[in-house]
Amino acid sequence: MSESEHLSEAIDRLVKGAGDTRDRVLLDEAHPADIAAVARHLPLTEQVALFRLLSQERAGEVINQLDDATLLELVQVLEEGEVSRILDEMPPEHAADVVEELPSEQAEKILGLMQEDKSEEVQERLDYPEHSAGRLMSPDFVAVNDHATVEQAIEHVRKSVSDERAFELYVVDDHAHLVGVVPLRRLLIAHPGTPVTAIRDDNVVTVTPQMDREDVARLVAKYDVVAVPVIDDQNRLVGTITVDDVVDIVGQEASEDIFRMAGSDAAELERRSPQQIALMRLPWVLATLVIELGAGVVIHYFDRTLARVILLASFMPVIQAISGNTGLQSVTMVVRGLATGQVQLIRWWEPLRRQIQTSIILGGVCGLLVGVIGALWHSPAFGLIVGVSMFISVNLSGIAGTTIPMLSKRLGFDPALTAGPFETALQDVLGVTIFLSLATALLHWLT
């Protein structure tokens, strides 16, 4: 039996009042993420019983690991006093995430019951935009005055470092302006009497509270840092963001982009009813349906061509599928490139040029293959038509899959949300149109 199964059984016994000392020890020693994983699958009444078995600090650690839907249900059932005491033990940036999920009236009551300083810190976080660096930053940083020596700095670190922070020591002037950073390794090996200004790095990678969290993640990845200081518009140090927060950002943003490319939303799996999910997806389904009906109109327009060479119908789905797949691959790469900063709108021609070069190769190989099959199946003229149609469709699809996300971004839309469904539907119409138009133009060679 795995450790997670042992923990699940221990929690089951404890919430039912049948647990023993070993079960209690197992719960106390378990990682908060493991407890949260078990809690998600418990009935709501047992979730409440489980959280009442935990200390307030421990409950805060577990709550921070819950998904939004489970968290919201649990917090609404727990007494407001219990929730406020749990939030008091949580880092303010994590407590703000919990409060934000609550109805405004309940959130105000809980904030009013919290310790005054904690409540103020949480409300400060909530004043920042939802996906900004200000929501992520922690006030737990260690900074020393630029007049301090290495010995004084080390003593300050010993007294003030928390369990989770102090990857680096920040140096500030008399007005709390950030003037440098000292890696802890460098601090420990320096002579005790050395001024910290002599061993500090003056070029510090910083972010502002208003910066978007995706930009923060890109910056951390670019400069390969484990923590980044947050400064206000007067260059005063107000917080830090650590790499563990950035990892969470990357996972959340990747999930959002994947769901949006399907014309959906990651949150729908957590908190919405089937009726709500259907209503949310319906506009995108109807939009692509209208575009796909265009393919039906095109096929109807060329029904005489199809009636004379019925074999053309067998190759239409092949051309649509291959060109559509090529376009969707292009969309995926460009959307990801825009998210990571590898694709820049001011240099839009670079990904377009690379995609054209790639599409020429893909279209050439696929066109040649279906052309040979068409020639053997029907005639050389038929093979030429399907081969050329495949080549043109794949290239147009690659171009569309590259330009549509960039155009969406330029117009202020989310490319992950708009590009995928529309590119696929549009390419179906283009593929059929190109194929049947070419077949009609060369029809006398086929009959």
C-alpha positions in Angstrom: 0.0 0.0 0.0 1.4 3.4 -0.9 2.0 6.3 1.5 -1.0 8.3 0.0 -3.3 5.3 0.6 -2.0 5.0 4.2 -2.7 8.7 4.8 -6.1 8.5 3.2 -7.1 5.6 5.5 -5.7 7.3 8.6 -7.6 10.5 7.8 -10.8 8.5 7.2 -10.4 6.9 10.7 -9.6 10.2 12.4 -12.6 12.2 11.0 -14.9 9.3 12.0 -13.5 9.3 15.5 -11.9 5.9 15.3 -8.2 7.0 14.8 -5.3 6.1 17.1 -2.0 7.7 17.9 -0.3 6.3 14.8 -3.0 7.9 12.6 -2.5 11.2 14.4 1.3 11.0 13.9 0.9 10.2 10.2 -1.4 13.2 9.8 1.0 15.5 11.7 4.0 14.4 9.6 2.2 14.5 6.2 3.0 17.2 3.7 0.2 19.8 3.3 -0.1 19.0 -0.4 -0.8 15.3 0.4 -3.4 16.2 3.0 -5.1 18.5 0.5 -5.1 15.8 -2.1 -7.0 13.5 0.3 -9.3 16.3 1.4 -10.5 17.0 -2.2 -12.2 13.6 -2.3 -13.9 13.7 1.1 -17.5 14.7 1.7 -17.8 18.3 2.8 -18.7 17.3 6.4 -15.6 15.2 6.7 -13.5 18.0 5.2 -14.7 20.3 8.0 -13.9 17.6 10.6 -10.4 17.2 9.1 -9.6 20.9 9.2 -10.7 21.0 12.8 -8.2 18.3 13.6 -5.4 20.6 12.3 -3.7 23.5 14.0 -4.5 26.9 12.6 -1.1 27.2 11.0 -1.3 23.7 9.6 -4.8 24.3 8.3 -3.6 27.4 6.5 -0.9 25.4 4.8 -3.4 22.8 3.6 -6.0 25.4 2.5 -3.4 27.0 0.3 -3.0 23.7 -1.6 -6.7 23.2 -2.3 -8.3 23.9 -5.7 -10.6 26.9 -5.9 -13.9 25.0 -5.9 -13.0 22.8 -2.9 -11.6 25.9 -1.0 -14.8 27.9 -1.7 -17.1 25.2 -0.5 -15.1 24.6 2.7 -14.6 28.2 3.7 -18.4 28.8 3.2 -19.2 26.0 5.7 -16.5 26.8 8.3 -17.4 29.4 10.9 -16.1 32.9 10.0 -14.1 33.0 13.2 -12.4 29.8 12.3 -11.6 31.1 8.8 -10.2 34.4 10.1 -7.9 32.6 12.5 -6.6 30.3 9.8 -6.0 33.3 7.5 -4.1 35.0 10.2 -1.5 32.2 10.1 -1.2 32.3 6.3 1.2 34.5 4.3 -0.8 37.6 3.2 -0.4 36.8 -0.6 -2.0 33.4 0.0 -4.6 34.7 2.3 -5.6 37.2 -0.3 -6.1 34.4 -2.8 -8.6 32.8 -0.4 -10.4 36.0 0.4 -10.8 36.9 -3.3 -12.8 33.7 -3.9 -15.4 34.6 -1.3 -18.6 36.6 -1.7 -17.9 40.2 -0.9 -20.1 40.3 2.2 -18.4 37.2 3.7 -15.0 38.5 2.8 -15.6 41.8 4.6 -16.7 40.0 7.7 -13.7 37.7 7.8 -11.3 40.6 7.1 -12.9 42.4 10.0 -12.3 39.4 12.3 -8.7 39.0 11.4 -5.8 40.6 13.3 -5.6 44.2 12.2 -2.1 44.1 10.7 -2.8 40.9 8.9 -6.1 42.2 7.5 -4.4 45.4 6.3 -1.7 43.3 4.5 -4.3 41.2 2.8 -6.3 44.2 1.7 -3.2 45.8 0.3 -2.7 42.7 -1.9 -6.3 42.8 -3.1 -5.8 46.4 -4.2 -3.4 45.2 -6.9 -4.7 43.8 -10.2 -5.6 40.1 -10.1 -2.7 38.8 -12.2 -0.1 41.3 -11.1 3.2 40.9 -9.3 1.7 42.7 -6.3 -0.7 39.8 -5.7 2.3 37.4 -5.6 4.9 39.2 -3.6 5.7 38.4 0.0 6.6 41.0 2.6 9.0 38.5 4.1 12.4 39.7 2.9 15.7 40.4 4.6 17.4 43.8 4.0 20.2 45.6 5.7 21.4 49.2 5.5 24.2 49.9 3.1 26.4 51.1 6.1 26.3 47.6 7.7 29.3 45.3 7.8 29.3 41.6 6.8 29.2 40.6 10.5 26.3 42.9 11.2 24.5 41.6 8.1 24.9 37.9 9.1 23.6 38.7 12.6 20.6 40.4 11.1 19.9 37.4 8.9 20.0 35.1 11.9 17.5 37.2 13.7 15.0 37.9 10.9 15.1 35.1 8.4 11.9 33.1 8.0 11.5 29.5 7.1 10.6 30.2 3.5 12.5 33.4 2.5 15.9 35.0 2.4 17.4 33.5 -0.7 19.4 36.7 -0.9 20.2 39.7 1.2 19.0 43.0 -0.1 20.9 46.3 0.6 18.9 49.5 1.1 19.8 53.1 1.9 18.5 55.2 4.7 15.3 55.8 2.8 14.6 52.1 2.1 15.6 52.5 -1.6 17.0 49.3 -3.0 20.7 49.8 -3.9 22.0 46.3 -4.3 21.8 42.6 -3.5 24.2 40.2 -1.8 23.9 36.4 -2.4 24.0 34.5 0.9 27.0 32.4 -0.2 29.1 35.5 -0.9 28.0 37.0 2.5 29.1 33.9 4.4 32.6 33.7 2.9 33.4 37.4 3.1 35.5 38.8 6.0 33.3 39.9 8.9 34.6 43.5 8.8 33.9 44.0 5.1 31.2 46.6 4.3 28.3 44.9 2.5 28.5 47.7 -0.1 31.9 46.2 -1.1 30.4 42.8 -2.0 26.9 43.8 -3.2 25.7 43.5 -6.8 24.5 46.9 -8.0 22.6 45.6 -11.1 19.5 44.0 -9.5 16.7 42.4 -11.5 13.5 44.0 -10.2 9.8 44.1 -10.9 7.0 46.5 -10.0 3.8 45.5 -8.2 1.7 46.3 -11.3 3.7 44.0 -13.6 1.8 41.1 -15.1 2.7 37.8 -13.5 3.5 36.2 -16.9 6.1 39.0 -17.4 7.5 38.2 -14.0 7.8 34.5 -14.9 9.6 35.3 -18.2 12.0 37.6 -16.3 12.9 35.0 -13.7 13.5 32.4 -16.4 15.6 34.8 -18.5 17.9 35.8 -15.7 17.8 32.5 -13.9 17.2 33.9 -10.4 15.6 32.2 -7.4 14.0 35.4 -6.1 13.2 38.8 -7.5 12.6 42.0 -5.4 9.5 44.1 -5.9 10.0 47.8 -5.8 7.5 50.7 -5.9 7.7 53.7 -8.3 10.2 55.4 -6.0 12.6 52.4 -6.0 11.7 51.3 -2.4 11.8 47.6 -1.6 8.2 46.4 -0.8 8.4 42.6 -1.3 9.9 39.6 -3.0 8.7 36.9 -5.4 10.4 33.5 -5.2 10.8 30.8 -7.8 8.2 28.6 -6.2 5.6 31.2 -6.9 6.8 31.5 -10.5 6.5 27.7 -11.0 2.8 28.0 -9.9 2.3 30.8 -12.4 3.8 28.8 -15.3 1.5 25.9 -14.5 -1.6 28.0 -14.2 -0.9 30.1 -17.3 -0.1 26.9 -19.4 -3.4 25.3 -18.3 -5.4 28.5 -19.1 -3.8 28.7 -22.6 -4.5 25.0 -23.3 -8.2 25.3 -22.3 -8.6 28.6 -24.2 -7.2 27.1 -27.4 -10.1 24.7 -27.2 -12.5 27.6 -26.8 -13.0 26.8 -23.1 -11.9 27.8 -19.6 -9.9 25.8 -17.0 -12.2 27.0 -14.2 -15.2 25.3 -15.7 -14.0 21.9 -14.5 -14.0 23.1 -11.0 -17.0 25.3 -10.3 -19.5 25.3 -13.1 -22.6 23.1 -13.7 -23.0 21.3 -17.0 -25.6 23.9 -18.0 -23.2 26.7 -17.3 -20.4 24.9 -19.1 -22.6 24.5 -22.2 -23.6 28.1 -22.2 -20.0 29.2 -21.9 -18.9 27.0 -24.8 -21.9 27.7 -27.0 -20.7 31.0 -28.6 -17.5 29.4 -29.8 -19.2 26.3 -31.0 -21.8 28.4 -32.9 -19.1 30.7 -34.4 -17.1 27.7 -35.7 -20.4 26.2 -36.9 -21.2 29.2 -39.0 -17.7 29.1 -40.6 -17.9 25.3 -41.2 -21.3 25.9 -42.9 -19.3 27.9 -45.5 -17.6 24.6 -46.4 -21.0 23.1 -47.1 -21.9 26.1 -49.3 -18.7 25.6 -51.3 -19.4 21.9 -51.7 -22.9 22.6 -52.9 -21.6 25.2 -55.4 -19.3 22.5 -56.9 -21.8 19.7 -56.8 -21.6 19.2 -60.6 -17.9 18.7 -60.4 -18.3 16.1 -57.6 -21.1 14.4 -59.5 -18.8 13.9 -62.5 -15.8 12.8 -60.5 -17.1 11.3 -57.2 -13.6 10.2 -56.2 -12.9 13.9 -55.3 -15.1 13.5 -52.2 -12.7 10.8 -50.9 -9.7 13.3 -50.8 -11.5 16.3 -49.4 -11.3 15.1 -45.7 -7.6 14.2 -46.2 -6.7 17.7 -47.4 -8.8 19.3 -44.7 -7.3 17.2 -41.9 -3.7 17.6 -42.9 -3.9 21.3 -43.6 -5.9 21.9 -40.4 -3.4 20.0 -38.4 -0.6 22.0 -39.8 -2.4 25.2 -39.0 -3.1 24.1 -35.4 0.5 23.2 -34.9 1.5 26.7 -36.0 -1.1 28.3 -33.7 0.2 26.3 -30.8 3.8 27.3 -31.4 3.1 31.0 -31.9 0.7 31.2 -28.9 3.4 29.6 -26.8 6.1 31.9 -28.3 4.0 35.0 -27.5 3.5 33.8 -23.9 7.2 33.2 -23.4 8.4 36.2 -25.3 10.2 34.2 -28.0 7.8 35.7 -30.5 7.7 39.5 -30.6 5.1 41.4 -32.6 7.6 44.1 -33.6 9.5 41.3 -35.4 6.4 39.5 -36.8 8.1 38.5 -40.0 10.6 36.2 -38.3 8.1 33.5 -37.2 6.2 34.0 -40.5 9.4 33.4 -42.6 10.3 30.3 -40.6 6.7 29.0 -40.9 6.7 29.5 -44.7 9.9 27.6 -45.0 8.6 24.8 -42.9 5.2 24.7 -44.7 6.9 24.4 -48.1 8.7 21.2 -46.9 5.6 19.8 -45.2 3.3 20.7 -48.1 5.8 19.4 -50.7 6.1 16.0 -49.0 2.3 15.6 -48.3 1.4 16.9 -51.8 3.8 14.5 -53.5 2.5 11.6 -51.5 -1.3 12.2 -52.1 -0.5 13.1 -55.7 1.1 9.8 -56.4 -1.8 8.0 -54.7 -4.3 10.0 -56.7 -2.5 9.3 -60.0 -2.4 5.5 -59.3 -6.0 5.5 -58.1 -7.5 7.6 -61.0 -5.2 9.4 -63.4 -2.1 11.7 -63.6 -4.3 14.7 -63.9 -6.2 13.7 -60.8 -3.0 13.2 -58.9 -1.8 16.6 -60.0 -5.0 18.3 -58.7 -4.9 16.6 -55.3 -1.1 17.1 -54.9 -1.2 20.8 -55.8 -4.3 21.4 -53.6 -2.6 19.7 -50.7 0.6 21.8 -51.2 -1.4 25.1 -51.4 -3.7 24.3 -48.5 -0.8 23.3 -46.1 1.1 26.5 -46.9 -2.0 28.7 -46.5 -2.8 26.9 -43.3 0.7 27.5 -41.9 0.6 31.1 -42.8 -2.9 31.6 -41.2 -1.8 29.7 -38.1 1.1 32.0 -37.7 -0.6 35.3 -38.5 -3.9 34.9 -36.7 -2.5 34.7 -33.2 -0.2 37.7 -33.8 -3.1 39.7 -35.3 -5.3 38.7 -32.3 -2.5 39.9 -29.9 -2.1 43.1 -31.9 -5.8 43.8 -31.7 -5.9 43.3 -28.0 -7.5 39.8 -27.9 -6.2 36.7 -26.2 -4.6 34.6 -29.0 -5.0 31.4 -27.0 -8.7 32.0 -26.9 -9.4 33.1 -30.5 -6.8 31.5 -32.7 -7.3 27.8 -32.5 -11.0 27.3 -33.2 -11.2 29.9 -35.9 -8.0 28.8 -37.7 -9.2 25.2 -37.9 -12.7 26.1 -39.2 -11.3 28.7 -41.6 -8.9 26.2 -43.0 -11.6 23.7 -43.7 -13.4 26.2 -45.9 -10.2 27.2 -47.7 -9.0 23.7 -48.2 -12.3 22.6 -49.9 -12.5 25.8 -51.9 -8.9 25.4 -53.3 -9.4 21.7 -54.1 -12.7 21.9 -55.8 -11.9 25.1 -57.7 -8.8 23.5 -59.1 -10.7 20.4 -60.0 -13.4 22.4 -61.8 -10.7 24.3 -63.7 -9.1 21.1 -64.9 -12.3 19.1 -65.1 -12.0 18.3 -68.8 -8.7 16.4 -68.0 -10.5 14.2 -65.5 -13.4 13.0 -67.6 
